[in-house]
Amino acid sequence: MTLLVAFSSTYPIIWWFGLGATGAIVGSFLNVVICRLPVMLEKHWQREALLQLSLPSPEPTARFNLVLPHSRCPYCHTPVAARDNIPLLSFLLLKGKARCCGAPISAQYPLVEAATAALFVLTARVFPPGLALCGAWVFVSFLLILAVIDYHRQLLPDLLTLPLLWIGLLFNLQSYFVSLPQATIGAVAGYLCLWCLFWLFKLLTGKDALGYGDFKLLAALGAWLGWQALPHVVLLAAISGLLFAFVQRRRGKKRSQSAAGIRPVAGVSRCGKYAAISGYLTEKRLMFAPGRRVNGDILPAER
């Protein structure tokens, strides 16, 4: 890691460009997870339902996972060539339209790639090269996937929230972000906080305000950031959620009956949680200030 610190100081332009390019490539994979994981889960749930009801299983279909089938145009199903799969660059060269049929390419793809590239660079401004930086990249990647899936599907899969929680605790075994006791208390407090709110609202109104995925997500945030960060996360989440609800009301968008109560605010307010994380991570710069000793190494002065 000392070599990486020295390289980033000696060749800053190459370092930051490389981080951005790596983030864009990772963002391309995140798009695959965002698009395919919900479909994979739905297929799995359908098979389980048929099994429970003792109904015949559907005919076997082609393999569908994060690797197969290869990327295809969602309109004409033509396989996407490698030259058209370059993160960000292909979208710009194709001017946002598929080469095969001219259909518009969803803006989600370049936005996720650009967001991942930006997050990789920003986290590298907070953490020096090392395991803490790798952990931060894992953290923001999981959150970006969850944010986009939740926006489109109103779903926070256990396949993402639970690993995020356990990975956070594993990183904090060595106190990379907070101490292990703070992380453990944060995980428990994060879950119980929304669990209590859920049942209080249900007892008062008879309606569900939150999903259990919300509990697990806040528990995961507590496992990474510690219990001290939870008030900041929840406060900013509530403010952003109320602002979003106000904007939606001003635009005249109607809410379905199934989304009654505070569920719309709670769902969208996760964006506020992610924004709160950015602010909280900047505070971590104090832990990695120039001249501080990290894992036996003295950090260089900032460029």
C-alpha positions as CSV (number, residue, x, y, z in Angstrom):
1,M,0.0,0.0,0.0
2,T,3.0,2.3,0.6
3,L,3.8,2.0,-3.1
4,L,0.3,3.1,-4.1
5,V,0.5,6.1,-1.8
6,A,3.8,7.0,-3.4
7,F,2.4,6.5,-6.9
8,S,-0.6,8.6,-6.2
9,S,1.6,11.4,-5.0
10,T,4.1,11.1,-7.9
11,Y,1.6,10.7,-10.7
12,P,-1.6,12.3,-9.6
13,I,-3.1,12.7,-13.1
14,I,-2.7,9.1,-13.9
15,W,-3.9,8.1,-10.5
16,W,-7.1,10.1,-10.6
17,F,-7.8,9.2,-14.2
18,G,-7.3,5.5,-13.4
19,L,-9.7,5.7,-10.5
20,G,-12.3,7.3,-12.6
21,A,-11.9,4.7,-15.4
22,T,-12.0,1.9,-12.9
23,G,-15.2,3.4,-11.4
24,A,-16.9,3.6,-14.8
25,I,-16.0,0.0,-15.5
26,V,-17.4,-1.1,-12.1
27,G,-20.5,1.1,-12.8
28,S,-21.0,-0.9,-16.0
29,F,-21.2,-4.1,-13.9
30,L,-23.5,-2.4,-11.4
31,N,-25.9,-1.7,-14.2
32,V,-25.9,-5.5,-15.0
33,V,-26.8,-6.2,-11.3
34,I,-29.4,-3.5,-11.2
35,C,-31.2,-4.8,-14.4
36,R,-30.8,-8.5,-13.8
37,L,-31.0,-9.2,-10.1
38,P,-34.7,-8.2,-9.7
39,V,-35.6,-10.5,-12.6
40,M,-33.6,-13.3,-11.1
41,L,-35.4,-12.9,-7.8
42,E,-38.8,-12.8,-9.4
43,K,-38.0,-16.1,-11.3
44,H,-36.8,-17.7,-8.1
45,W,-40.0,-16.5,-6.2
46,Q,-42.2,-17.9,-8.9
47,R,-40.5,-21.3,-8.8
48,E,-40.9,-21.3,-5.0
49,A,-44.6,-20.4,-5.2
50,L,-45.3,-23.2,-7.7
51,L,-43.4,-25.6,-5.5
52,Q,-45.4,-24.6,-2.4
53,L,-48.7,-24.9,-4.3
54,S,-47.6,-28.3,-5.8
55,L,-48.1,-26.9,-9.3
56,P,-46.1,-28.0,-12.3
57,S,-42.9,-26.0,-12.9
58,P,-42.7,-24.1,-16.1
59,E,-40.6,-25.3,-19.0
60,P,-36.9,-24.8,-18.5
61,T,-35.6,-21.6,-20.2
62,A,-32.2,-20.4,-21.1
63,R,-29.8,-19.6,-18.3
64,F,-30.3,-16.1,-16.8
65,N,-27.9,-14.8,-14.3
66,L,-25.3,-12.0,-14.0
67,V,-23.1,-13.5,-16.7
68,L,-25.5,-15.1,-19.2
69,P,-27.0,-14.3,-21.6
70,H,-24.7,-11.6,-23.0
71,S,-25.9,-8.1,-23.3
72,R,-28.7,-7.6,-25.8
73,C,-30.7,-4.7,-27.1
74,P,-33.9,-4.6,-25.1
75,Y,-35.9,-3.6,-28.2
76,C,-34.7,-5.9,-31.0
77,H,-32.7,-8.4,-28.8
78,T,-29.6,-8.0,-31.0
79,P,-26.4,-8.9,-29.1
80,V,-24.5,-5.8,-28.1
81,A,-21.0,-5.7,-29.7
82,A,-18.0,-5.2,-27.4
83,R,-17.2,-1.8,-29.1
84,D,-20.7,-0.6,-28.0
85,N,-20.2,-1.7,-24.4
86,I,-17.4,0.7,-23.4
87,P,-18.6,2.6,-20.3
88,L,-19.6,6.2,-21.0
89,L,-17.7,6.4,-24.2
90,S,-20.0,4.1,-26.2
91,F,-23.1,6.1,-25.1
92,L,-21.5,9.4,-26.3
93,L,-20.3,7.9,-29.6
94,L,-23.7,6.4,-30.3
95,K,-25.4,9.7,-29.3
96,G,-27.7,7.8,-26.9
97,K,-29.1,5.5,-29.6
98,A,-28.7,1.7,-30.2
99,R,-26.5,0.9,-33.3
100,C,-28.7,-2.0,-34.2
101,C,-32.2,-0.4,-34.4
102,G,-31.8,3.2,-33.4
103,A,-33.8,2.9,-30.2
104,P,-32.9,5.2,-27.4
105,I,-30.5,3.9,-24.8
106,S,-31.7,4.4,-21.2
107,A,-30.0,7.3,-19.5
108,Q,-29.6,5.0,-16.5
109,Y,-26.6,3.3,-18.0
110,P,-24.3,6.4,-18.3
111,L,-25.6,8.0,-15.2
112,V,-24.8,4.9,-13.0
113,E,-21.4,4.6,-14.7
114,A,-20.6,8.3,-14.2
115,A,-21.9,8.2,-10.6
116,T,-19.7,5.2,-9.8
117,A,-16.7,6.9,-11.3
118,A,-17.3,10.1,-9.3
119,L,-17.8,8.1,-6.1
120,F,-14.6,6.2,-6.6
121,V,-12.7,9.5,-7.0
122,L,-14.4,11.2,-4.1
123,T,-13.9,8.3,-1.7
124,A,-10.2,8.3,-2.7
125,R,-10.1,11.9,-1.6
126,V,-11.3,10.8,1.9
127,F,-9.3,7.6,2.3
128,P,-5.7,6.8,1.4
129,P,-4.9,3.7,-0.7
130,G,-5.5,0.6,1.4
131,L,-8.2,-1.7,2.7
132,A,-10.3,1.2,4.0
133,L,-10.5,2.7,0.5
134,C,-11.5,-0.7,-0.9
135,G,-14.2,-1.0,1.8
136,A,-15.5,2.5,0.9
137,W,-15.8,1.4,-2.8
138,V,-17.7,-1.7,-1.8
139,F,-20.0,0.4,0.4
140,V,-20.9,3.0,-2.2
141,S,-21.3,0.4,-4.9
142,F,-23.8,-1.5,-2.8
143,L,-25.7,1.6,-2.0
144,L,-25.8,2.8,-5.6
145,I,-27.3,-0.6,-6.6
146,L,-29.9,-0.5,-3.8
147,A,-30.8,3.1,-4.6
148,V,-31.6,2.4,-8.3
149,I,-33.3,-0.9,-7.7
150,D,-35.5,0.7,-5.0
151,Y,-36.3,3.6,-7.2
152,H,-37.6,1.4,-10.0
153,R,-38.9,-1.6,-8.1
154,Q,-39.6,-0.4,-4.5
155,L,-37.4,-3.4,-3.4
156,L,-34.4,-3.7,-1.1
157,P,-33.3,-7.3,-1.7
158,D,-31.9,-9.3,1.2
159,L,-29.2,-10.5,-1.2
160,L,-27.8,-7.0,-1.0
161,T,-28.7,-5.6,2.4
162,L,-27.6,-8.5,4.5
163,P,-24.2,-9.0,2.8
164,L,-23.7,-5.2,3.2
165,L,-24.3,-5.5,6.9
166,W,-21.9,-8.4,7.4
167,I,-19.2,-6.9,5.2
168,G,-19.4,-3.7,7.3
169,L,-18.9,-5.6,10.5
170,L,-16.0,-7.5,9.0
171,F,-14.2,-4.3,8.0
172,N,-14.8,-2.8,11.4
173,L,-13.2,-5.8,13.1
174,Q,-10.0,-3.8,12.4
175,S,-11.8,-0.4,13.1
176,Y,-11.3,0.8,9.5
177,F,-14.4,3.1,9.8
178,V,-15.5,2.8,13.5
179,S,-14.8,0.5,16.3
180,L,-16.5,-2.9,16.4
181,P,-18.6,-2.1,19.5
182,Q,-19.9,1.1,17.7
183,A,-20.6,-0.9,14.6
184,T,-22.5,-3.6,16.4
185,I,-24.6,-1.2,18.4
186,G,-25.2,0.8,15.1
187,A,-26.5,-2.4,13.4
188,V,-28.8,-3.2,16.3
189,A,-30.0,0.4,16.8
190,G,-30.5,0.9,13.1
191,Y,-32.8,-2.1,12.8
192,L,-34.7,-1.4,16.0
193,C,-35.2,2.3,15.2
194,L,-37.2,1.7,12.1
195,W,-38.8,-1.5,13.5
196,C,-40.3,0.5,16.4
197,L,-41.4,3.2,14.0
198,F,-43.1,0.6,11.8
199,W,-45.1,-0.9,14.6
200,L,-46.0,2.4,16.2
201,F,-47.4,3.7,12.9
202,K,-49.2,0.4,12.3
203,L,-50.8,0.5,15.7
204,L,-52.0,4.1,15.2
205,T,-53.2,3.8,11.6
206,G,-53.4,0.1,10.8
207,K,-51.2,0.8,7.7
208,D,-47.7,-0.3,6.9
209,A,-45.3,2.7,6.7
210,L,-42.1,0.8,5.9
211,G,-40.8,-2.5,4.6
212,Y,-38.4,-4.8,6.4
213,G,-35.8,-4.0,3.8
214,D,-35.7,-0.5,5.3
215,F,-34.8,-2.0,8.7
216,K,-32.0,-4.1,7.2
217,L,-30.6,-1.2,5.2
218,L,-30.4,1.1,8.2
219,A,-28.9,-1.7,10.2
220,A,-26.2,-2.1,7.5
221,L,-25.5,1.7,7.6
222,G,-25.1,1.4,11.3
223,A,-22.7,-1.5,10.9
224,W,-20.5,0.6,8.6
225,L,-20.8,4.1,10.1
226,G,-21.5,3.3,13.8
227,W,-24.5,4.3,15.9
228,Q,-23.3,8.0,16.2
229,A,-24.0,8.5,12.5
230,L,-27.6,7.2,12.6
231,P,-29.2,10.5,13.9
232,H,-27.6,12.4,11.0
233,V,-28.6,9.8,8.5
234,V,-32.2,9.6,9.6
235,L,-32.6,13.4,9.9
236,L,-31.3,14.1,6.4
237,A,-33.4,11.3,5.1
238,A,-36.5,12.8,6.7
239,I,-35.8,16.2,5.3
240,S,-35.0,15.0,1.8
241,G,-38.1,12.8,1.9
242,L,-40.4,15.7,2.9
243,L,-38.9,17.9,0.2
244,F,-39.4,15.2,-2.4
245,A,-43.0,14.7,-1.3
246,F,-43.6,18.5,-1.5
247,V,-42.2,18.7,-5.0
248,Q,-44.3,15.7,-6.1
249,R,-47.4,17.3,-4.7
250,R,-46.6,20.6,-6.5
251,R,-46.2,18.7,-9.7
252,G,-49.6,17.2,-9.2
253,K,-48.5,13.6,-9.1
254,K,-51.1,11.3,-7.5
255,R,-50.2,8.5,-5.1
256,S,-51.8,5.1,-5.2
257,Q,-53.9,3.9,-2.3
258,S,-51.3,1.2,-1.7
259,A,-48.7,3.8,-1.1
260,A,-50.7,5.6,1.6
261,G,-49.2,6.8,4.9
262,I,-45.6,7.8,5.1
263,R,-44.4,5.0,2.8
264,P,-43.7,7.4,-0.2
265,V,-41.6,9.7,2.0
266,A,-39.8,6.8,3.7
267,G,-39.0,5.1,0.4
268,V,-37.6,8.1,-1.4
269,S,-35.9,9.4,1.7
270,R,-33.2,6.8,1.2
271,C,-31.7,9.2,-1.2
272,G,-31.2,11.4,1.9
273,K,-29.5,8.5,3.7
274,Y,-27.0,8.2,0.9
275,A,-26.4,11.9,0.8
276,A,-25.8,11.8,4.6
277,I,-23.2,9.2,4.1
278,S,-21.2,11.5,1.8
279,G,-21.2,14.2,4.6
280,Y,-20.2,11.6,7.2
281,L,-17.4,10.2,5.2
282,T,-15.9,13.7,4.8
283,E,-15.5,13.8,8.5
284,K,-13.3,10.7,8.2
285,R,-10.7,12.9,6.6
286,L,-9.7,13.8,10.2
287,M,-8.8,10.2,10.8
288,F,-6.6,10.1,7.8
289,A,-5.1,13.6,8.0
290,P,-1.5,14.2,6.7
291,G,1.0,13.1,9.3
292,R,-1.3,10.5,10.9
293,R,-0.1,7.0,11.2
294,V,-2.3,4.4,9.5
295,N,-1.5,0.7,9.6
296,G,2.1,1.6,10.4
297,D,2.6,4.1,7.6
298,I,2.8,7.9,7.8
299,L,0.4,9.5,5.4
300,P,1.9,12.1,3.0
301,A,0.8,15.7,2.9
302,E,-2.2,16.4,0.7
303,R,-1.6,17.3,-2.9
